[in-house]
Amino acid sequence: MATNPYASPGKRDADSNIDPLTAVRGPATALIVVSIICLVVVSLALLFSGFLLLSGTASRMQQPSIGISKETQIVIRMLWSGIILAANVVILIGAIRMQRLQSYSWAKVAATLAVIPCIGPCYLLGIPFGIWALVALSKPGVRQAFR
């Protein structure tokens, strides 16, 4: 991969001497921690929502004036939580593979999913870590280290 001819000499030397494992360790660890936190929180929310539906508590709750029953709202919330749960499982797998330099595509998908608001881990907390991971993955020596 060609180096940037417009970069300062110090920057060019720093990028060429970076250890790929060191470059991805920080963002991968951050994504792992945040996705585990999100998995725990979303799992608890799913359990609570399921309890509300199965116990009949949702039908006894005050119905909103928007015309959608409380049960329907809880089911929609559970579906969205399932999507978030699945996305965070993918982020966790990709971050673990990124940390071990095993699969560039999984690492890239994990970092990209983390940047998407309302799907990534812990909503806004995952965005800076996803950007950090994307920057680390774009370094010249890092991509070649995955091969």
C-alpha positions as CSV (number, residue, x, y, z in Angstrom):
1,M,0.0,0.0,0.0
2,A,1.4,3.4,-1.0
3,T,2.2,5.9,1.7
4,N,0.7,9.4,1.7
5,P,3.2,11.7,0.0
6,Y,1.5,14.7,1.7
7,A,1.9,13.4,5.3
8,S,4.6,14.9,7.4
9,P,7.8,12.8,7.7
10,G,7.2,12.0,11.3
11,K,3.6,10.8,10.6
12,R,4.8,8.5,7.8
13,D,7.4,6.9,10.0
14,A,4.9,6.5,12.9
15,D,2.4,4.7,10.7
16,S,4.9,2.4,9.2
17,N,6.3,1.2,12.5
18,I,3.0,0.6,14.3
19,D,2.4,-2.9,15.6
20,P,-1.0,-4.1,14.2
21,L,-1.9,-5.9,17.4
22,T,-1.3,-2.8,19.5
23,A,-3.3,-0.7,17.0
24,V,-6.5,-2.9,17.3
25,R,-6.2,-3.9,21.0
26,G,-7.7,-0.7,22.4
27,P,-10.7,-0.3,20.2
28,A,-11.4,-4.0,20.2
29,T,-11.3,-4.2,24.0
30,A,-13.6,-1.1,24.2
31,L,-16.1,-2.7,21.8
32,I,-16.1,-5.9,23.7
33,V,-16.8,-4.2,27.0
34,V,-19.5,-2.0,25.7
35,S,-21.2,-4.7,23.7
36,I,-21.2,-7.0,26.8
37,I,-22.8,-4.2,28.8
38,C,-25.4,-3.7,26.1
39,L,-26.1,-7.4,25.9
40,V,-26.8,-7.6,29.6
41,V,-29.0,-4.5,29.6
42,V,-31.0,-5.5,26.5
43,S,-31.4,-9.1,27.9
44,L,-32.8,-7.7,31.1
45,A,-35.1,-5.4,29.2
46,L,-36.4,-8.4,27.1
47,L,-37.0,-10.4,30.2
48,F,-38.9,-7.6,31.9
49,S,-41.0,-7.0,28.7
50,G,-41.7,-10.7,28.5
51,F,-42.8,-10.7,32.1
52,L,-45.1,-7.8,31.5
53,L,-46.8,-9.7,28.6
54,L,-46.9,-13.2,30.2
55,S,-48.1,-12.0,33.6
56,G,-50.9,-9.9,32.2
57,T,-49.6,-6.8,33.8
58,A,-49.4,-5.1,30.4
59,S,-53.2,-5.4,29.9
60,R,-53.8,-3.8,33.3
61,M,-51.6,-0.8,32.5
62,Q,-53.1,2.5,31.5
63,Q,-53.7,2.5,27.8
64,P,-52.1,5.4,25.9
65,S,-54.2,7.8,23.9
66,I,-52.2,7.2,20.7
67,G,-54.4,4.2,19.8
68,I,-51.9,1.4,20.1
69,S,-52.4,-1.0,22.9
70,K,-49.8,-1.4,25.6
71,E,-49.3,-5.1,24.6
72,T,-48.5,-4.0,21.0
73,Q,-46.1,-1.4,22.2
74,I,-44.3,-4.0,24.3
75,V,-44.1,-6.5,21.4
76,I,-42.6,-3.8,19.2
77,R,-40.1,-2.9,21.9
78,M,-39.2,-6.6,22.2
79,L,-38.7,-6.9,18.4
80,W,-36.4,-3.9,18.4
81,S,-34.5,-5.2,21.4
82,G,-34.1,-8.5,19.5
83,I,-32.5,-6.6,16.6
84,I,-30.2,-4.7,19.0
85,L,-29.3,-8.0,20.7
86,A,-28.4,-9.6,17.4
87,A,-26.3,-6.6,16.3
88,N,-24.4,-6.6,19.6
89,V,-23.7,-10.3,19.2
90,V,-22.2,-9.6,15.8
91,I,-20.2,-6.7,17.3
92,L,-18.9,-8.9,20.1
93,I,-17.8,-11.6,17.7
94,G,-16.2,-9.1,15.3
95,A,-14.4,-7.3,18.2
96,I,-13.0,-10.6,19.5
97,R,-11.8,-11.5,16.0
98,M,-10.3,-8.0,15.6
99,Q,-8.4,-8.4,18.9
100,R,-6.9,-11.7,17.6
101,L,-6.3,-10.3,14.1
102,Q,-8.4,-13.2,12.7
103,S,-11.0,-11.8,10.3
104,Y,-10.8,-8.3,8.8
105,S,-14.3,-8.5,7.4
106,W,-15.8,-9.4,10.8
107,A,-13.8,-6.6,12.4
108,K,-15.0,-4.1,9.8
109,V,-18.6,-5.1,10.2
110,A,-18.4,-4.9,14.0
111,A,-16.9,-1.4,13.8
112,T,-19.4,-0.3,11.2
113,L,-22.4,-1.6,13.3
114,A,-21.0,0.1,16.4
115,V,-21.2,3.5,14.6
116,I,-24.9,3.1,13.7
117,P,-27.0,5.0,16.4
118,C,-29.8,3.0,18.1
119,I,-28.3,-0.3,17.0
120,G,-24.7,-0.1,18.2
121,P,-23.7,-1.0,21.7
122,C,-25.1,1.3,24.4
123,Y,-26.4,3.7,21.7
124,L,-24.1,6.7,21.7
125,L,-21.3,5.1,23.7
126,G,-20.5,2.7,20.9
127,I,-20.1,5.5,18.2
128,P,-16.6,6.8,19.3
129,F,-15.3,3.3,19.9
130,G,-16.6,2.2,16.4
131,I,-14.9,5.2,14.8
132,W,-11.7,4.4,16.7
133,A,-11.9,0.8,15.4
134,L,-12.5,2.0,11.8
135,V,-9.5,4.3,12.0
136,A,-7.3,1.6,13.5
137,L,-8.5,-0.9,10.8
138,S,-7.6,1.6,8.0
139,K,-3.9,1.8,9.0
140,P,-1.7,0.4,6.3
141,G,-0.1,-2.4,8.3
142,V,-3.2,-3.5,10.1
143,R,-5.1,-4.8,7.2
144,Q,-2.2,-6.8,6.0
145,A,-1.8,-8.3,9.4
146,F,-5.2,-10.0,9.1
147,R,-4.0,-12.1,6.1
